[in-house]
Amino acid sequence: MAIDIHPSAIVDSGAEIGDGVSIGPFTVVGPDVRIGANTKIWNQAMLWGSTTIGEDCEIYPFTSIGMRTQDLKFEGGNPGTRIGDRNVIREYVSINSATNDGECTEIGNDNYFLAYCHVGHCCKIGNHLIASNGATFAGHVIVGDHVGIGGGGTAIHQFCHIGEYSFIGGCAKVEQDIPPFMLGDGHPAKIRMFNKVGLERSGFDAEQLRVIKYLFRTFYREGLNRQQAIDAVKSGDMADQEEAKNFIAFAESSERGLAAGSK
């Protein structure tokens, strides 16, 4: 398929543009940018830095992708941004490059960033994320697959980890890690429940939901501290279930600590 670049767009001769790419009016594409096949870029977007964007993405007006990190520790070099396939990046989203030479901010496949989202330096975003309007990811945030994040300025503190199939409510302030399968909400965010509706929509069966409900109760309703809850699950009859193993691995690797439960 032919490449379609509007005459008013500024595309550096060093940029690599895949087949079928469409670049709209007044968009700027820098010399170290690579854009995969069939990606559509609307008008007035800014793509810069050592940035790779995959195939079949859609990038809306006034986005800023790959610009220099806002991290004051930046000392030069050529850090980058890597974005996978089939991502939708809506108006005014900003995605910064990493901080250190040779590092990258990374975004996987099939993600949907609604308007005004921000992804800071060195974040690692998985696949199938839906981030609603104004969600912000500070530097070094790690997000698992199939996560949902409400809008209204939901803010995730730097170095936090967000587990797979979790959900964070709108306007939340996330200061600690949100475990897999859980629902966090509030200011600061606390675990209110397991993500029942989201898990059902994702095809989790009754047995999987039973395991996840058990994890929620053990960690957030039995009055145990974190190590006691980990030990209880590891010695219990559900220890070999995949969901339990994933949850325990996440809890044991947490550096900021797990978000507390609500009363």
C-alpha positions in Angstrom: 0.0 0.0 0.0 1.1 3.5 -0.7 2.4 5.9 2.0 0.2 9.0 2.3 2.0 12.0 3.8 0.2 15.4 3.8 2.2 18.2 2.1 2.2 20.3 5.3 3.6 17.5 7.4 7.3 17.6 8.3 8.9 14.2 8.0 12.6 13.9 8.3 14.4 12.0 5.5 16.0 9.7 8.1 12.6 8.5 9.4 11.5 5.0 8.4 7.9 4.9 7.3 6.2 1.5 6.7 3.8 0.7 3.9 0.3 2.1 4.1 1.2 4.7 6.7 -0.9 7.8 6.7 0.5 11.1 8.2 -1.8 14.1 8.5 -1.4 17.8 8.3 1.2 19.6 10.4 2.5 16.5 12.0 6.3 16.4 12.8 8.3 13.1 12.5 11.9 13.2 13.6 14.9 11.5 12.0 15.1 8.5 14.4 11.5 7.6 14.3 10.2 4.3 12.8 6.6 3.8 12.0 5.1 0.4 11.2 2.8 -0.5 8.3 -0.7 0.8 8.2 -0.4 3.1 11.1 -2.5 6.2 10.9 -1.3 9.5 12.3 -3.8 12.4 12.4 -2.9 16.0 12.2 -0.5 18.0 14.4 1.1 15.1 16.2 4.8 15.2 17.4 6.9 12.0 17.0 10.5 12.5 18.1 13.5 10.8 19.6 14.6 7.2 19.1 11.0 6.1 18.8 9.5 2.9 17.2 5.8 2.6 16.6 4.3 -0.7 15.5 1.8 -1.6 12.9 -1.9 -0.7 12.7 -1.7 2.0 15.4 -3.8 5.1 15.4 -2.4 8.3 16.8 -4.7 11.3 17.2 -4.1 15.1 17.1 -1.8 16.9 19.5 -0.1 13.8 20.8 3.6 14.0 21.9 5.5 10.7 21.6 9.2 10.1 22.3 10.2 13.6 23.5 12.9 13.9 26.1 12.3 12.6 29.6 11.1 15.0 32.2 13.4 13.2 34.7 16.0 15.7 36.1 18.5 12.9 36.2 18.8 12.9 32.4 22.5 13.2 31.4 22.3 12.8 27.6 22.7 9.9 25.3 19.9 8.3 23.2 17.2 6.7 25.3 14.1 5.7 23.4 10.4 4.8 23.2 9.1 1.5 21.9 5.4 1.1 21.1 3.9 -2.1 19.8 1.0 -2.9 17.4 -2.6 -1.9 17.3 -2.4 0.8 19.9 -4.9 3.7 19.9 -3.4 6.9 21.3 -6.0 9.7 21.6 -5.8 13.5 21.7 -3.1 15.2 23.8 -1.5 12.0 25.1 2.1 12.4 26.0 4.6 9.5 26.1 8.1 10.3 27.2 11.3 8.5 26.3 13.4 6.8 29.0 16.1 8.5 31.1 19.4 6.7 30.5 21.2 6.0 27.3 20.1 2.6 25.9 16.9 2.4 27.9 13.4 2.6 26.6 9.9 3.4 27.7 7.9 0.4 26.5 4.3 -0.1 25.5 3.0 -3.4 24.3 0.1 -4.2 21.9 -3.6 -3.5 21.7 -3.7 -0.7 24.3 -6.1 2.2 24.3 -5.0 5.5 25.9 -7.8 8.0 26.0 -7.3 11.8 25.8 -4.8 13.6 28.1 -3.1 10.4 29.4 0.6 10.7 30.3 3.2 7.9 30.3 6.4 8.9 32.0 10.0 7.9 31.5 11.0 4.2 31.8 7.4 2.9 32.2 6.7 -0.7 31.1 3.1 -1.1 29.9 1.8 -4.5 28.9 -1.0 -5.4 26.5 -4.7 -4.7 26.4 -4.7 -1.7 28.8 -7.6 0.7 28.7 -6.5 4.0 30.3 -9.3 6.5 30.6 -9.1 10.2 30.2 -6.3 11.9 32.2 -4.7 8.8 33.7 -1.1 9.5 34.5 1.8 7.0 34.9 4.8 8.5 36.7 8.3 7.2 35.9 9.2 3.5 36.2 5.6 2.3 36.5 5.0 -1.3 35.4 1.6 -2.4 34.3 0.5 -6.0 33.5 -1.8 -7.2 30.8 -5.6 -6.6 30.7 -5.7 -3.7 33.1 -8.4 -1.0 33.3 -7.8 2.4 34.7 -10.6 5.0 35.3 -10.3 8.6 34.3 -10.6 11.9 36.0 -6.9 12.3 36.7 -6.1 8.9 38.2 -2.5 9.2 39.3 0.0 6.3 39.7 3.1 7.0 41.7 6.5 6.3 40.3 7.8 2.7 40.7 4.4 1.3 41.4 3.4 -2.1 39.8 -0.1 -2.7 38.6 -1.0 -6.4 38.4 -2.7 -8.2 35.5 -6.5 -8.1 35.2 -6.7 -5.4 37.9 -8.9 -2.3 37.8 -8.3 1.1 39.3 -11.2 3.5 39.8 -11.4 7.0 38.5 -9.7 9.9 40.4 -7.7 7.4 42.4 -4.3 8.1 43.9 -2.1 5.0 43.7 0.8 5.0 46.1 1.5 1.2 46.4 1.2 -1.8 44.2 -2.2 -3.0 43.0 -2.1 -6.9 43.0 -3.4 -9.0 40.1 -7.2 -9.4 39.8 -8.0 -6.8 42.4 -10.0 -3.5 42.3 -8.3 -0.5 43.8 -10.0 2.9 44.4 -9.8 5.9 46.6 -7.4 8.6 47.7 -5.1 6.9 48.5 -6.2 3.8 46.6 -7.2 0.8 48.6 -8.3 -2.6 47.6 -12.1 -2.6 47.7 -12.9 -5.9 46.1 -11.6 -8.3 43.5 -12.3 -7.2 39.9 -15.3 -9.4 39.5 -17.0 -7.7 36.5 -13.7 -7.3 34.6 -12.7 -10.9 35.2 -16.1 -12.2 34.0 -15.9 -10.1 30.9 -12.4 -11.5 30.2 -13.8 -15.1 30.4 -12.7 -16.3 33.8 -14.7 -19.3 34.8 -16.3 -20.1 38.1 -13.4 -22.1 39.5 -10.9 -19.3 38.6 -13.2 -16.7 40.3 -13.4 -19.0 43.4 -9.6 -18.9 43.7 -9.4 -15.2 43.2 -12.2 -14.6 45.8 -10.2 -16.8 48.2 -7.1 -14.6 47.6 -9.0 -11.5 48.2 -10.4 -12.8 51.5 -7.1 -14.1 52.7 -5.2 -10.9 52.0 -7.9 -8.4 52.8 -10.5 -9.8 55.1 -8.8 -12.2 57.5 -6.8 -9.7 59.5 -3.5 -11.2 58.5 -0.4 -9.3 57.7 1.1 -9.6 54.3 3.6 -12.4 55.2 1.0 -14.3 57.1 -1.4 -14.1 54.1 1.4 -15.3 51.7 2.2 -18.2 54.0 -1.5 -19.1 54.3 -1.9 -19.3 50.5 1.3 -21.2 49.9 0.3 -23.8 52.5 -3.3 -24.0 51.4 -5.1 -26.3 49.0 -5.2 -23.7 46.3 -1.4 -23.1 46.2 -1.0 -24.9 42.9 -3.7 -22.8 41.1 -2.3 -20.6 38.4 -4.0 -17.5 39.7 -2.7 -18.1 43.3 0.9 -18.6 42.0 0.7 -15.4 40.0 -0.7 -13.5 42.9 2.0 -14.8 45.3 4.8 -14.1 42.9 3.6 -10.5 42.6 3.2 -10.0 46.3 6.7 -11.4 47.1 8.3 -9.2 44.5 6.6 -6.0 45.6 9.1 -3.3 46.6 6.6 -0.5 47.4 4.3 -2.9 49.3 0.7 -3.9 48.4 -2.1 -1.4 48.6 -4.0 -1.8 51.9 -7.5 -3.1 52.1 -10.5 -1.0 52.8 -12.6 -1.4 56.0 
